[in-house]
């Protein structure tokens, strides 16, 4: 098999795996990055997540440690290191979104009911919030995804309904809580946003929950990228700066300065626009005055011609 055949074979396998994954559902993490920095983001995500997994789920590594200890008595150090790399458990895989700047890291099937994306991300963001230090220069947003599926409305009604109802029906609160939908889609023109919004709204008990677009208690996140639909219900969405790493790293003072700068820029743009409108009006006024002068001149000219014509007629009559 030559290089081209190998490449083609690999591409077919990836496409087959991609379609197989979309037939079922996945859990994982949705990552936003700068275009052409996807590979760097994937590498960073693997390093960050593997470190978190070892911290949050140490039991997942116990069996592996026991096996390695047994091997230590039979093989030398070099062979053991090579074997360790070869046998290291892989918890995460990259699922190709076919969209620049958007990465989806799926949790391996074997662990998707054990590893909680929410727990991992909350652990990461609490640390960022406390330390005010970025964990990656490539990843901008790092979102936990409870369920990822084929971007199809009927499929969503079947798979997404359970997630939403389980969450809201199991919340036992005395006072009314607020919620909102954060819905985005890209590289997909077959989606009807209203279908999703109306359907989700119909699932929420209006006697227990009310809509708040500014600062809700719960945010139902629906992100659609090409053929992939990601769903998650997030708490403290605005508190964690919409799960934006760079934004959360900034202090309140820095954010206030940015906000002031943004307001200043907006005011300058508004002033510029007002000046432009003013200039256009003045120009229009000048043009109207010139037109009026030309019209008046032509009218005077016509009147002069008419007067001259009547005089010549009088002369002819004499």
N, C-alpha and C positions, 0 to 999 in steps of 0.2 A: 504494500500500500504506500503510494507516494505522498508527499506533503499535502498536495491539494485534496487528495482523497481523504486523508486523515482529518484535515480541516473541515471538509464537507460532512464527514461522519460525525465529528464532534458537534458541529452546528445542528445537525439533525437530532442528535441525542438531547441537546439543550432545548430545542424546540419541543421535542416529545415530552421532556420533563416539565417544561413550562406549561404545556397543555394539561398534563396530569395533575399538576399542582392546582390549576384553576378549576379542575373538576371537583376538587374537595375544598376545604378551607384551611387557612394557615393562621398562625399568630406570629408576631414579630415586632419590627421597628421600622418606621418610615423616617428616612433621613433626607434632609435638604442640604444641598451643597452648591458651590459655584460650578458652572459648566466646565467640563474637562478636568474636574478634580474628583470625579466619582471613585476612581481606584484608591486614591489617598483616603477618602472618607470611609470606604469599606474596610481598609486596613486598620484605620483608627477605631472604627466601630467594633471590629473583632477583638482588638486589644482591650478596649474599655469594657466590653461585655464579658469577656472571659475572666477578667479580673473581678468584676462584680459577682459573677456566677460562683466563683471560688469562695467569695466572702459570704454570699447569701445562701448558697446551697452546697455546703461542704460535703454533705453526704454523697453527692454525685461523684466525688473524687475518691471516696474511701476504697471502693473496689479496685480502682486503678492503682492506688498506692499499695494495696496488699499484693496485687499481681506483680508490681515492680519490685517489691521487697523479696518475693519468692525468686524472681529472676536474678536478683543480685547475687544469690548464693551459687548460681550455676554459670553465669557468664561474666566476662570482664566488663570494666567500666565503659569502654568505647562502644562495645556491642549493646550494652544496656541503654546508653544514651540514644543510639540509633533506633533501638527498639521502642524506647519511650516516645520518641518523635512519631514513629510509625503508628503506635497504638494509642496516641493521645485522642481522647474523645473529641468529636466535633459537634458542637451544639448549634452552630449557626451557619447559614448558607446565604449567598447573594441570589436574590430573585430579580432577574432583569426586567425593569419597568419599561424599557425602550423609550425612556424620556430623559433628556439631559438635565442634570442637576437634581434628579430624584432617584433615591436608592431605597430598596426594600430588603431588609435582612430578616429572613424567616428562621424561626426556631425549628430545629429538627423534629420530625414527627414523634420520635420516641420521648421527647422532653416537653412537647408543647402543652401538656396538661400539668406539668410540674413547674416549669419556669414561668413566672408571671411578668409580662412586659411592663405592666404598671409598677410593680414592686421594684423592678430594676431601674426604671427611669426616675421614680421618686427618690430612690437611694442616690442616684447620680446627681439629680438636680438639687437635692438638699445639701449635698456636699459642695456643689458649685455656689449655691446661695450663701453658704457659710464662709467658704474660702475666697470667693470672688475671683476665682482663677479658672481660665478656660481649659477644657480637657482636650480640645482639638482645634487646630487652626483651619481645618477644612470643613468640619460639620457646623452648619448654622442651626438648623432645627433637628431635634431628636425626639420623635413621637412614639409613644407606646401604642401598639395596635392589638386589640383584643381578638379581632377576626378580620382576615383578608380573604377576598373571594373574587369570583368573576364579576366584572362590572356589568351587571344585568339587573334590571329592576325586579323581575320576577324571582330571580335568585336571591336578591336582597330581602325580599318579603319573606322568603322561606328561611333564610339563615340569620338575617339581622334582627328579625322580630324577637326571637328568643333572648338575644343579648340585651336588648332594650327593656323588654318586659321584666326579665329577671332582675335587672338593676333597679328599676323604679318601683316594682312591686315589693321588693324586699327592703326598701327604705322605710324604716319606722320612725317617723318624725311627728312631733306634736304640731309644730308650726309649718306653714306652707313654705316650700323651697322653690327656688327659681332655676330655670334652665334655658338653654338656647341651642340652636343647631348651627354649627360651623360647616358649611358645605362648599367644597371647591372641586372643580374638575378641569382637567387639561388633556389635550390630545385625544379628545373623545367628543364627537359631535352628535352621537346617537342618544345622549342622555337628556332626559327631561327633568330639570331641577325641581319643578313644581310637583311632579309625581312623588319624589322622595320627601319633600318638605310636607306635603299634605298627608302622606302616609304616616310619617313619624309623628306628626302633631296629633293624629288620630289615636296613637298608641298611649299617649301621656294623659294621665288622669288630671283633668283641669280643676278638680276640687282640692287636689293635694299639691299641685305644682302650677306655677305661673311663669310666663315668659319674661326674661330680662336680658336685653341685648348688650347692656354695658358691663355688668359684673355679676354673672349668674353663679349659682352654687355648682351647677353641673353643665358641662358642655358636651353635646353629642357631636362628635367629629366624624364627618364623612369626607374622605379624600379619594377622588377618582383620578387615576393616571392610566391612560390607554385602556387596557383590558382589566386592570386591577382596581378593586374597590376596597378601601380600608375603613374600618369602623372602630371607634373607641368612645367610651364615655369617661370624660376627664373631670376631675375636681381641681379647684384652684388654678384654672387655666390661665387667668390673667395674672395671678400671683407669681406663677412661674414664667412670666413674660412670654406666654404662648409657646413654651418649651423651646425658646430661642436661647441657645447657650451664650452667644456674645452679648445679648441684651441683659441677661441675668447677671453676668459678670460685672456689669457697670454698677457703680454706686448710685444712690438717689441723687446726689449732687451732679454726677455726670449726666444722668437721665434728664434732670431739670435743665441743665445747660443745653442739651440736645433739643429738648422741647422748646426752650426759649429761642434757640437758633432756628428751629423749624417754623415757629410762629413769626419770627423776624423775616425769614425768607418768604413765607406766605404773604405777609404784609407788603413786602417790597414788590412781589409779583402782582399783588392786587393794585398797588399804587401805580406800577408800570402799566398795567392794563387800563386803569382809569385815565392815565395820561395819554395813552394811545387812543382811547375812545374820544377823549377831549380834542386831541389833534385832528382826528378824523372828522369830528363834528365841525371844528373850525375850518378845516379844508373844504368840507361840504358847503359850509356857509359862504366861504370865499367864492367857490365855484358857482353857487346860486346867485351871488351878487354880480359876478362877471356875466353870467347868462342874462340876468335882468338888464344890465347895462347894454349888452349886445342887442337884446330885444327892443329896448327903448330907442337905441340908435337906429335900428331898422325901421321902427315905427315912425320916428322923426323924418327919416329919409323918404319913407313912403308918403308921409304928409307933405313934404317939400315937393316931391314929384307931382303929387295931385294938384298942389297950388300952382305950380308952373304950367301944368296941362290946362287948367281952367283959364289962365291968363292968355295963353296962345290961342285958345278958342275965341276969346273975346276980341283979340286982335284980328283974327280971320273974319269975324262977323262985321267989323268996322270996314 
